Amino acid sequence: MTMPGYEKFMLPIMDMEREYEVSEVRDKLAGHFKITEEDLWELLPSGEIDGIP
């Protein structure tokens, strides 16, 4: 799966910030968008991480 863009992340982030600590949001977003651990650590062609480390 490709990572959702900025706009797709914003609403869930704003909703989650009311209920969860910042440290919990990564896992909650991954679950919401059904992003695998492998997807979270996918590298861009530049070698940068394309995810939420």
N, CA, C and O of each residue as an XYZ file, in Angstrom:
212
protein
N       0.838     -1.178      0.000
C       0.000      0.000      0.000
C       0.881      1.239      0.000
O       1.924      1.261      0.654
N       0.474      2.257     -0.719
C       1.215      3.510     -0.666
C       0.731      4.325      0.528
O      -0.406      4.189      0.979
N       1.597      5.147      1.011
C       1.251      5.979      2.154
C       0.252      7.047      1.718
O       0.428      7.663      0.666
N      -0.786      7.272      2.508
C      -1.733      8.344      2.189
C      -1.027      9.698      2.253
O      -0.048      9.863      2.980
N      -1.528     10.651      1.495
C      -0.956     11.991      1.492
C      -1.313     12.788      2.740
O      -2.082     12.340      3.590
N      -0.748     13.949      2.822
C      -0.916     14.848      3.970
C      -2.388     15.088      4.301
O      -2.802     14.981      5.456
N      -3.175     15.416      3.268
C      -4.581     15.737      3.493
C      -5.352     14.570      4.096
O      -6.219     14.777      4.944
N      -5.048     13.342      3.670
C      -5.757     12.168      4.187
C      -5.402     11.903      5.649
O      -6.205     11.334      6.389
N      -4.211     12.310      6.067
C      -3.779     12.091      7.447
C      -4.372     13.106      8.426
O      -4.552     12.794      9.603
N      -4.674     14.305      7.957
C      -5.019     15.384      8.872
C      -6.267     15.147      9.722
O      -6.204     15.339     10.936
N      -7.376     14.748      9.154
C      -8.591     14.568      9.942
C      -8.417     13.504     11.027
O      -8.759     13.760     12.181
N      -7.892     12.313     10.692
C      -7.685     11.328     11.757
C      -6.718     11.827     12.845
O      -6.911     11.532     14.025
N      -5.698     12.568     12.458
C      -4.751     13.098     13.446
C      -5.467     14.059     14.386
O      -5.287     13.990     15.602
N      -6.276     14.951     13.828
C      -6.983     15.912     14.674
C      -7.970     15.204     15.600
O      -8.133     15.604     16.752
N      -8.620     14.167     15.109
C      -9.531     13.402     15.961
C      -8.774     12.659     17.060
O      -9.209     12.631     18.211
N      -7.655     12.065     16.706
C      -6.896     11.251     17.659
C      -6.196     12.077     18.720
O      -6.002     11.606     19.841
N      -5.810     13.309     18.383
C      -5.072     14.112     19.356
C      -5.909     14.417     20.587
O      -5.364     14.733     21.645
N      -7.212     14.328     20.464
C      -8.094     14.563     21.608
C      -8.114     13.382     22.569
O      -8.367     13.545     23.762
N      -7.843     12.176     22.031
C      -7.996     10.960     22.819
C      -6.689     10.279     23.222
O      -6.653      9.564     24.223
N      -5.618     10.489     22.457
C      -4.400      9.707     22.650
C      -3.184     10.600     22.841
O      -3.167     11.761     22.431
N      -2.173     10.028     23.473
C      -0.874     10.690     23.572
C      -0.219     10.659     22.189
O      -0.511      9.783     21.375
N       0.657     11.610     21.936
C       1.343     11.681     20.648
C       2.040     10.359     20.319
O       2.050      9.931     19.165
N       2.612      9.727     21.317
C       3.344      8.479     21.097
C       2.433      7.347     20.616
O       2.922      6.382     20.027
N       1.138      7.440     20.851
C       0.200      6.397     20.439
C      -0.375      6.628     19.032
O      -0.908      5.702     18.421
N      -0.266      7.846     18.529
C      -0.917      8.202     17.275
C      -0.370      7.408     16.091
O      -1.139      7.028     15.208
N       0.938      7.147     16.049
C       1.528      6.397     14.932
C       0.818      5.065     14.732
O       0.404      4.737     13.620
N       0.680      4.308     15.800
C       0.042      3.000     15.695
C      -1.444      3.116     15.370
O      -1.985      2.292     14.632
N      -2.099      4.127     15.915
C      -3.517      4.327     15.629
C      -3.731      4.683     14.163
O      -4.660      4.177     13.534
N      -2.877      5.555     13.606
C      -2.982      5.912     12.187
C      -2.714      4.708     11.297
O      -3.411      4.492     10.306
N      -1.704      3.929     11.654
C      -1.394      2.727     10.871
C      -2.594      1.790     10.851
O      -2.912      1.216      9.809
N      -3.255      1.630     11.977
C      -4.438      0.792     12.033
C      -5.595      1.374     11.236
O      -6.293      0.651     10.525
N      -5.795      2.679     11.355
C      -6.878      3.364     10.644
C      -6.742      3.209      9.132
O      -7.723      2.943      8.438
N      -5.516      3.377      8.625
C      -5.265      3.295      7.186
C      -4.824      1.906      6.732
O      -4.518      1.699      5.558
N      -4.791      0.946      7.674
C      -4.363     -0.428      7.381
C      -2.971     -0.462      6.742
O      -2.742     -1.124      5.730
N      -2.059      0.275      7.368
C      -0.679      0.354      6.911
C       0.132     -0.676      7.684
O       0.083     -0.716      8.913
N       0.869     -1.497      6.972
C       1.676     -2.522      7.626
C       2.961     -1.912      8.184
O       3.348     -0.804      7.814
N       3.606     -2.644      9.072
C       4.895     -2.206      9.620
C       5.913     -2.033      8.485
O       6.710     -1.096      8.485
N       5.867     -2.948      7.532
C       6.769     -2.858      6.373
C       6.524     -1.554      5.611
O       7.472     -0.878      5.213
N       5.253     -1.203      5.407
C       4.932      0.044      4.712
C       5.462      1.256      5.472
O       5.920      2.221      4.859
N       5.402      1.211      6.798
C       5.865      2.338      7.595
C       7.355      2.599      7.416
O       7.812      3.730      7.585
N       8.104      1.578      7.081
C       9.558      1.717      6.947
C      10.030      1.690      5.503
O      11.222      1.527      5.242
N       9.099      1.850      4.557
C       9.454      1.865      3.129
C      10.366      3.056      2.843
O      10.136      4.161      3.335
N      11.394      2.818      2.049
C      12.322      3.888      1.697
C      11.919      4.539      0.380
O      11.467      3.875     -0.553
N      12.094      5.853      0.332
C      11.924      6.585     -0.911
C      13.165      6.364     -1.769
O      14.192      5.922     -1.254
N      13.093      6.665     -3.082
C      14.291      6.544     -3.920
C      15.484      7.342     -3.374
O      16.634      6.982     -3.627
N      15.221      8.408     -2.638
C      16.300      9.228     -2.068
C      16.960      8.555     -0.872
O      17.993      9.013     -0.384
N      16.346      7.445     -0.395
C      16.880      6.767      0.784
C      16.228      7.207      2.072
O      16.503      6.644      3.131
N      15.362      8.210      1.997
C      14.642      8.679      3.177
C      13.487      7.724      3.486
O      12.982      7.040      2.595
N      13.082      7.687      4.732
C      11.968      6.838      5.140
C      10.657      7.504      4.723
O      10.431      8.686      4.982
N       9.796      6.710      4.066
C       8.484      7.202      3.635
C       7.439      6.699      4.605
O       6.600      5.873      4.247
N       7.484      7.183      5.811
C       6.548      6.690      6.799
C       6.584      7.509      8.059
O       7.026      8.658      8.076
N       6.120      6.902      9.089
C       6.062      7.563     10.379
C       6.913      6.751     11.347
O       6.396      5.867     12.030
N       8.194      7.036     11.413
C       9.072      6.217     12.267
C       8.759      6.353     13.730
O       9.413      5.725     14.563
